[in-house]
Amino acid sequence: MGFFDFLKPADINAGVEKFKSTGGAVLLDVRTPAEYKSGHIPGSRNFPLDSIETLPRVIADKNIPIFVHCFSGARSGQAASAMRRMGYTNVTNIGGISGYRGKVVK
């Protein structure tokens, strides 16, 4: 990892592949329900950013691998930060679905 790697946007395609190869992982889409319905990554779960404080009711295990994405990567960054503050230990912001090249479900 180079000194300026933190400036590179997350690669959602690599993130989805990592999710698929990580047993027991959760792919969390923090867009709105309407955005999610318009097209989402197969296997993802919708949990809007504005509800993130209630996540422990749904995902109680704070050590489970969670891969978070949104449209551009901004909301997923906010969600990942909030989740870390709540005690989640294995959270990765994989960026925005706008850069996703795989199949989507509508």
MARKOL-822863 format. One record per residue (C-alpha): z, y, x; residue in one letter. Coordinates in steps of 0.02 Angstrom, whole numbers. Layout:
N
c3: Z, c2: Y, c1: X, resn: A
...
This chain:
106
c3: 0, c2: 0, c1: 0, resn: M
c3: -54, c2: 166, c1: 72, resn: G
c3: 38, c2: 330, c1: 68, resn: F
c3: -71, c2: 404, c1: -70, resn: F
c3: -89, c2: 246, c1: -177, resn: D
c3: 26, c2: 323, c1: -307, resn: F
c3: -113, c2: 448, c1: -346, resn: L
c3: -235, c2: 311, c1: -397, resn: K
c3: -244, c2: 276, c1: -583, resn: P
c3: -189, c2: 103, c1: -637, resn: A
c3: -329, c2: -25, c1: -656, resn: D
c3: -307, c2: -96, c1: -831, resn: I
c3: -430, c2: -237, c1: -797, resn: N
c3: -328, c2: -299, c1: -649, resn: A
c3: -169, c2: -272, c1: -751, resn: G
c3: -232, c2: -380, c1: -894, resn: V
c3: -278, c2: -518, c1: -772, resn: E
c3: -103, c2: -507, c1: -696, resn: K
c3: -28, c2: -516, c1: -872, resn: F
c3: -131, c2: -672, c1: -910, resn: K
c3: -70, c2: -758, c1: -752, resn: S
c3: 113, c2: -713, c1: -777, resn: T
c3: 207, c2: -840, c1: -882, resn: G
c3: 309, c2: -770, c1: -1025, resn: G
c3: 242, c2: -593, c1: -1002, resn: A
c3: 216, c2: -466, c1: -1141, resn: V
c3: 65, c2: -351, c1: -1154, resn: L
c3: 130, c2: -196, c1: -1244, resn: L
c3: 9, c2: -70, c1: -1321, resn: D
c3: 104, c2: 93, c1: -1352, resn: V
c3: -34, c2: 181, c1: -1450, resn: R
c3: -16, c2: 223, c1: -1634, resn: T
c3: -44, c2: 86, c1: -1764, resn: P
c3: -210, c2: 168, c1: -1813, resn: A
c3: -270, c2: 169, c1: -1633, resn: E
c3: -216, c2: -13, c1: -1613, resn: Y
c3: -312, c2: -64, c1: -1770, resn: K
c3: -469, c2: 22, c1: -1706, resn: S
c3: -475, c2: -101, c1: -1561, resn: G
c3: -346, c2: -186, c1: -1451, resn: H
c3: -336, c2: -312, c1: -1310, resn: I
c3: -314, c2: -491, c1: -1370, resn: P
c3: -134, c2: -547, c1: -1352, resn: G
c3: -64, c2: -371, c1: -1350, resn: S
c3: 81, c2: -315, c1: -1459, resn: R
c3: 82, c2: -142, c1: -1537, resn: N
c3: 241, c2: -43, c1: -1509, resn: F
c3: 208, c2: 145, c1: -1526, resn: P
c3: 283, c2: 261, c1: -1396, resn: L
c3: 378, c2: 359, c1: -1528, resn: D
c3: 477, c2: 201, c1: -1570, resn: S
c3: 511, c2: 146, c1: -1391, resn: I
c3: 700, c2: 173, c1: -1406, resn: E
c3: 706, c2: 28, c1: -1530, resn: T
c3: 619, c2: -94, c1: -1412, resn: L
c3: 780, c2: -190, c1: -1372, resn: P
c3: 783, c2: -249, c1: -1553, resn: R
c3: 615, c2: -335, c1: -1524, resn: V
c3: 623, c2: -380, c1: -1339, resn: I
c3: 804, c2: -415, c1: -1296, resn: A
c3: 771, c2: -495, c1: -1126, resn: D
c3: 766, c2: -347, c1: -1007, resn: K
c3: 703, c2: -455, c1: -863, resn: N
c3: 544, c2: -517, c1: -949, resn: I
c3: 380, c2: -456, c1: -869, resn: P
c3: 307, c2: -317, c1: -977, resn: I
c3: 135, c2: -242, c1: -948, resn: F
c3: 116, c2: -76, c1: -1040, resn: V
c3: -44, c2: 17, c1: -1085, resn: H
c3: -107, c2: 153, c1: -1201, resn: C
c3: -272, c2: 248, c1: -1214, resn: F
c3: -273, c2: 343, c1: -1049, resn: S
c3: -115, c2: 286, c1: -959, resn: G
c3: -8, c2: 440, c1: -997, resn: A
c3: 92, c2: 371, c1: -1143, resn: R
c3: 112, c2: 204, c1: -1058, resn: S
c3: 184, c2: 295, c1: -906, resn: G
c3: 309, c2: 381, c1: -1020, resn: Q
c3: 350, c2: 216, c1: -1105, resn: A
c3: 374, c2: 125, c1: -939, resn: A
c3: 492, c2: 261, c1: -878, resn: S
c3: 592, c2: 255, c1: -1040, resn: A
c3: 602, c2: 66, c1: -1031, resn: M
c3: 667, c2: 72, c1: -852, resn: R
c3: 801, c2: 196, c1: -908, resn: R
c3: 848, c2: 70, c1: -1045, resn: M
c3: 873, c2: -63, c1: -911, resn: G
c3: 709, c2: -159, c1: -915, resn: Y
c3: 680, c2: -221, c1: -738, resn: T
c3: 502, c2: -289, c1: -737, resn: N
c3: 390, c2: -156, c1: -817, resn: V
c3: 215, c2: -113, c1: -756, resn: T
c3: 106, c2: 28, c1: -822, resn: N
c3: -70, c2: -44, c1: -815, resn: I
c3: -155, c2: 115, c1: -876, resn: G
c3: -273, c2: 151, c1: -1019, resn: G
c3: -382, c2: 45, c1: -1130, resn: I
c3: -517, c2: 177, c1: -1109, resn: S
c3: -558, c2: 92, c1: -943, resn: G
c3: -548, c2: -86, c1: -1009, resn: Y
c3: -707, c2: -189, c1: -991, resn: R
c3: -652, c2: -346, c1: -1083, resn: G
c3: -657, c2: -405, c1: -1262, resn: K
c3: -562, c2: -306, c1: -1395, resn: V
c3: -502, c2: -363, c1: -1566, resn: V
c3: -527, c2: -255, c1: -1720, resn: K
